[in-house]
């Protein structure tokens, strides 16, 4: 359930019988012909779809993340690492004060991964709390489904092209994009990144039939639900 559909009294009653909640985190960054908010949209939707049958509250996605390499693409917003850590810490402290002790952070953006080190540090001081970081798109079962459908999958390719991440009236190219030079990309500054990747897709087809991507989505939702539901200490 969305926290937006609850009041404070319902949250207070909820944490007395179940101290789990879900915090989606994303990014606002270029995704070629798709929405700039792909990572935010997908992290929140997979969290909501997964948590709904469990009745576990899902917070709105944190929209902004760490994406300095895309800084030269208009519309992209990137935070400094120190800003991001401070922001996430304040959110976790608020969740803790509300009574939540088991938090699943559903991540939609690979660039946010450095936050995992902070989670370990935070739990040093909040030893009755537990955090799971779930990168939904490359979790084992979800990534296996990606490879089953089409191994040529990457940032801003078909694997992020869902009905809810498309920009109305925008039709992507039909041809698959050749792979970019990832070795050069790893050491490139923002201007060089833009020159290397062009429209923003790293490689692969821009879209695939909806029945294929919706089958991928079903796997992702089920895998995320298992993370929320099981294997808590």
C-alpha positions as CSV (number, residue, x, y, z in Angstrom):
1,X,0.0,0.0,0.0
2,X,1.2,3.5,-0.7
3,X,2.0,5.6,2.4
4,X,0.1,8.4,0.5
5,X,-3.1,6.4,1.1
6,X,-2.5,6.3,4.9
7,X,-2.8,8.7,7.8
8,X,-0.5,8.9,10.8
9,X,-2.8,7.0,13.0
10,X,-2.9,4.1,10.6
11,X,0.9,4.1,10.4
12,X,1.1,4.0,14.2
13,X,-1.3,1.0,14.3
14,X,0.5,-0.7,11.5
15,X,4.0,-0.7,13.0
16,X,2.7,-2.3,16.2
17,X,2.0,-5.5,14.2
18,X,4.4,-5.2,11.3
19,X,7.6,-3.0,11.3
20,X,8.3,-3.4,7.6
21,X,8.2,-0.6,5.0
22,X,9.6,0.0,1.5
23,X,11.6,3.0,0.3
24,X,12.1,3.2,-3.4
25,X,15.1,5.2,-4.7
26,X,15.7,6.4,-8.2
27,X,17.2,9.0,-10.4
28,X,16.2,11.8,-12.8
29,X,18.6,11.3,-15.7
30,X,18.6,10.8,-19.5
31,X,17.1,7.6,-20.8
32,X,17.3,8.3,-24.5
33,X,13.8,8.4,-25.9
34,X,12.2,7.4,-22.6
35,X,11.2,9.5,-19.6
36,X,13.9,11.3,-17.6
37,X,12.2,9.7,-14.6
38,X,12.5,6.1,-15.7
39,X,14.5,5.0,-12.6
40,X,12.1,6.8,-10.2
41,X,9.0,5.4,-12.0
42,X,10.2,1.8,-12.1
43,X,11.5,1.6,-8.5
44,X,8.3,2.9,-7.1
45,X,6.0,0.9,-9.3
46,X,7.8,-2.4,-8.7
47,X,7.7,-1.7,-5.0
48,X,4.0,-0.9,-5.0
49,X,3.0,-3.8,-7.1
50,X,5.1,-6.2,-5.0
51,X,4.0,-4.9,-1.6
52,X,0.3,-4.5,-2.3
53,X,-0.8,-8.1,-1.4
54,X,1.4,-7.9,1.8
55,X,-0.1,-4.6,3.0
56,X,3.4,-3.3,3.6
57,X,3.6,0.5,3.3
58,X,5.6,2.0,0.4
59,X,7.0,5.5,0.5
60,X,7.2,7.7,-2.6
61,X,10.4,7.2,-4.5
62,X,13.3,9.4,-3.7
63,X,13.6,11.0,-7.2
64,X,17.1,12.3,-7.2
65,X,20.3,10.2,-7.0
66,X,23.9,10.0,-8.1
67,X,24.4,10.5,-11.8
68,X,27.3,12.9,-12.5
69,X,28.3,11.2,-15.7
70,X,25.1,12.2,-17.4
71,X,25.3,15.8,-16.2
72,X,25.7,17.2,-19.7
73,X,22.3,15.8,-20.8
74,X,19.6,18.5,-20.2
75,X,17.0,17.6,-17.6
76,X,19.4,15.4,-15.6
77,X,19.7,16.1,-11.9
78,X,22.6,14.7,-9.8
79,X,23.4,15.1,-6.1
80,X,26.8,15.1,-4.5
81,X,27.5,11.9,-2.6
82,X,27.7,13.8,0.7
83,X,24.2,15.3,0.0
84,X,22.8,12.0,-0.9
85,X,24.1,10.2,2.2
86,X,22.7,13.0,4.4
87,X,19.3,12.9,2.6
88,X,19.0,9.1,3.0
89,X,20.2,9.2,6.6
90,X,17.5,11.8,7.5
91,X,14.9,9.6,5.8
92,X,16.0,6.5,7.6
93,X,16.0,8.3,10.9
94,X,12.4,9.4,10.3
95,X,11.3,5.9,9.4
96,X,13.0,4.7,12.6
97,X,11.2,7.2,14.7
98,X,7.9,6.1,13.2
99,X,8.6,2.6,14.4
100,X,9.8,0.9,11.2
101,X,12.7,-1.5,11.9
102,X,12.8,-3.5,8.7
103,X,13.3,-1.4,5.5
104,X,13.6,-2.7,2.0
105,X,15.3,0.0,-0.2
106,X,14.2,-0.8,-3.8
107,X,16.8,0.8,-6.0
108,X,16.1,1.7,-9.6
109,X,19.5,3.3,-10.5
110,X,22.9,1.6,-10.5
111,X,24.7,4.8,-9.7
112,X,23.1,4.8,-6.3
113,X,24.9,1.7,-5.3
114,X,27.5,3.5,-3.1
115,X,24.8,4.1,-0.5
116,X,25.0,0.4,0.5
117,X,28.2,1.2,2.5
118,X,26.3,3.8,4.4
119,X,23.5,1.4,5.3
120,X,26.1,-0.8,7.0
121,X,27.4,2.2,8.9
122,X,23.9,3.3,10.0
123,X,23.1,-0.1,11.4
124,X,26.1,0.1,13.7
125,X,24.1,2.7,15.6
126,X,20.6,1.3,15.0
127,X,21.3,-2.3,15.9
128,X,17.7,-3.4,16.1
129,X,17.1,-2.2,12.5
130,X,17.6,-4.1,9.2
131,X,18.0,-2.8,5.7
132,X,17.8,-4.7,2.5
133,X,19.1,-3.0,-0.7
134,X,17.3,-4.5,-3.7
135,X,18.5,-3.6,-7.2
136,X,15.3,-4.8,-8.8
137,X,16.6,-4.8,-12.4
138,X,19.6,-7.1,-11.9
139,X,18.3,-9.3,-9.2
140,X,19.0,-13.0,-10.1
141,X,15.6,-14.1,-11.4
142,X,14.9,-10.7,-13.1
143,X,18.2,-10.6,-14.9
144,X,17.9,-14.2,-16.0
145,X,14.5,-13.3,-17.6
146,X,16.3,-10.3,-19.3
147,X,18.9,-12.7,-20.8
148,X,16.2,-15.2,-21.8
149,X,14.3,-12.5,-23.8
150,X,17.3,-10.6,-25.3
151,X,20.9,-10.5,-23.9
152,X,21.5,-7.2,-25.7
153,X,19.9,-5.1,-22.9
154,X,21.3,-2.0,-21.3
155,X,20.6,1.5,-20.0
156,X,17.7,3.1,-21.9
157,X,17.2,0.0,-24.0
158,X,14.1,-2.2,-24.3
159,X,14.5,-3.5,-20.7
160,X,13.5,-0.1,-19.4
161,X,10.8,0.5,-22.1
162,X,7.5,-0.2,-20.4
163,X,4.1,1.4,-21.1
164,X,4.6,3.6,-18.0
165,X,8.1,4.9,-18.9
166,X,7.4,6.0,-22.5
167,X,7.0,9.6,-23.5
168,X,3.7,10.1,-25.4
169,X,4.1,10.7,-29.1
170,X,7.8,9.7,-29.1
171,X,8.8,6.8,-31.3
172,X,12.3,5.3,-30.8
173,X,14.4,3.9,-33.6
174,X,13.6,0.4,-34.8
175,X,17.2,-0.7,-35.3
176,X,19.3,-2.1,-32.5
177,X,22.1,0.2,-31.3
178,X,25.7,-1.1,-31.4
179,X,27.4,-1.4,-28.0
180,X,29.3,1.6,-26.8
181,X,32.9,1.3,-25.7
182,X,32.3,0.7,-22.0
183,X,36.1,0.9,-21.2
184,X,36.2,4.4,-22.6
185,X,33.0,5.3,-20.9
186,X,34.3,4.4,-17.4
187,X,36.9,7.1,-17.5
188,X,35.0,9.8,-19.5
189,X,33.9,13.2,-18.2
190,X,30.3,14.3,-18.8
191,X,31.0,15.9,-22.1
192,X,32.9,12.8,-23.4
193,X,30.1,10.6,-22.1
194,X,27.5,12.5,-24.2
195,X,29.7,12.3,-27.3
196,X,30.3,8.5,-26.8
197,X,26.7,7.4,-26.2
198,X,24.8,9.9,-28.4
199,X,21.1,9.5,-27.7
200,X,21.8,7.8,-24.4
201,X,21.1,4.1,-25.1
202,X,24.2,2.0,-24.3
203,X,23.3,-0.9,-26.7
204,X,20.5,-3.1,-28.0
205,X,17.0,-2.6,-29.2
206,X,15.0,0.4,-28.0
207,X,11.8,-1.6,-27.6
208,X,10.4,-5.1,-27.7
209,X,6.8,-6.3,-27.8
210,X,4.8,-5.5,-24.8
211,X,4.1,-9.2,-24.0
212,X,7.8,-9.7,-23.5
213,X,8.4,-6.7,-21.3
214,X,5.3,-7.4,-19.3
215,X,6.5,-10.9,-18.7
216,X,9.8,-9.5,-17.4
217,X,7.8,-7.2,-15.1
218,X,5.9,-10.1,-13.6
219,X,9.2,-11.7,-12.7
220,X,10.6,-8.5,-11.2
221,X,7.5,-8.0,-9.1
222,X,7.5,-11.5,-7.8
223,X,11.2,-11.4,-6.9
224,X,10.7,-8.0,-5.2
225,X,7.8,-9.4,-3.2
226,X,10.0,-12.3,-2.0
227,X,12.6,-9.8,-0.8
228,X,10.0,-7.9,1.2
229,X,8.4,-11.0,2.6
230,X,11.2,-13.5,3.4
231,X,14.6,-14.0,5.0
232,X,14.5,-11.4,7.7
233,X,16.7,-12.1,10.7
